[in-house]
Amino acid sequence: MNFRKPKGTKDILPKEIYKWHFVEKTIREVTDLFNFSEIRTPTFEYTDLFKRGVGAETDIVGKEMYTFLDKNGDSLTLKPEGTAPVMRAFLESGIYGEQNLHKLYYLTGMFRYEKPQAGRYREHTQFGGEILGSNSIYTDVELILMAKEVYNRCGINNFKIKLNSIGKPEERRNYIKILKDYLRDHLNELSEESKKRYESNTLRVLDSKDSGDRQITDSAPKIIDHMGTESRQRFHDVVNELTRLGAECEIDFRIVRGLDYYTDTTFEFVSSDLGSQDALGGGGRYDGLIEQLGGKPCPGVGFGSGIERIIIVAEKNGFTFGEPGNPLVYFIALNEEARKVAFAAALSLRQNNISSETDLLGRSFKAQMRDANKMGVKYVYIIGEDEIKKGMGILKNMSDSSQIEVSFDKIRENIV
Ligand code: HAM
């Protein structure tokens, strides 16, 4: 029987894992520099968390969740996004009350039953950051700058930061009425999807990719013109600070985001290297979410970014992700006794943080040499019958082919 991986998933094979390690390492370095702490939540949650947190009318909850009943009859869902689980853990653990400000990040698999295409998977790995406890514009700014720093360190500089504000809930409610009034006259011309969204999630008509819809919404009233002075000022302050700090952004009224919890700032990093799934990352504020999930009012802002998309864009930009890691020393053993010596010497190097390899297939000298070459090791250490007698092997430097005799217990001292 032939088994295949489930549709929309992927294997990351050893020959490309170094790219993932590079991006993951970069994320951990940058989150450290910005003083974020990692938080890990379960792979699945009770389904109601997402219905309540993300919104029943959203695509994620309405169409894309991997939901199942467990043997106890409880409805569980593989996490399609990270914010609601982090908020749940934040409230449930009590870290909520321990200090005023929390800067959290995660790097984890997420699951959405979407139609797979380039850059869109049913399982993706997401890096996300959340700042809880402050509604200072500097929290929005810091998150955007942190994401930008990760992208830059992965060789990605050609993205656009698109920024919008969807205002406070009451401003948004009011604006949605105005938007609906405008769209009502064009209802017949809208795409089928947007007709549905007109009722259920009106704001999302603005981010439709359909060119007819976009023509109609080009002239639609803009929320920025229907917000109070405070919200508008806040938005301009975010834009100005980002610009001052070298993160040029573009104001785009279409960035309304697909999740219900957003308030005020919404943003996306977009890259033309991604094709139609052009969001490298995205996020925004969610000042009402914690209260909605049963906590005391607590402002928050966050973002998420798919690692797969970071790798796609970095590769298109010719980024090399460093070199795949190679062992430093390869032990070539020519008989059984030599193999024993080689195995012990390799172990001793490894215990001293020097990566090394031995031949585990009992191959000929030539085949072992070929293997060592293929791995790109810096040294081979050859042990044959004579070497066993002398207690000394031959250490060959592969870069200049020079070789010296080195006793079995002095290998470490002779490699650089
Ligand atoms: P999102 O825009 O749904 O936001 O996802 C964030 C990022 O995850 C996207 O920009 C994209 O890079 C990646 N992504 C999402 N779905 C897929 C997929 N099917 N395949 C590959 N990559 C994907 C959120 O999830 C919010 N929780 C972000 C957030 C955090 N907002 C506030 N805090």
Residues whose N, C-alpha, C, O or C-beta is under 5 A from the ligand:
A	BS01	HAM	P80 E81 G82 T83 R112 E114 G119 R120 Y121 H124 Q126 G128 G129 A279 L280 G281 G282 G283 G284 V301 G302 F303 G304 S305 G306 R309
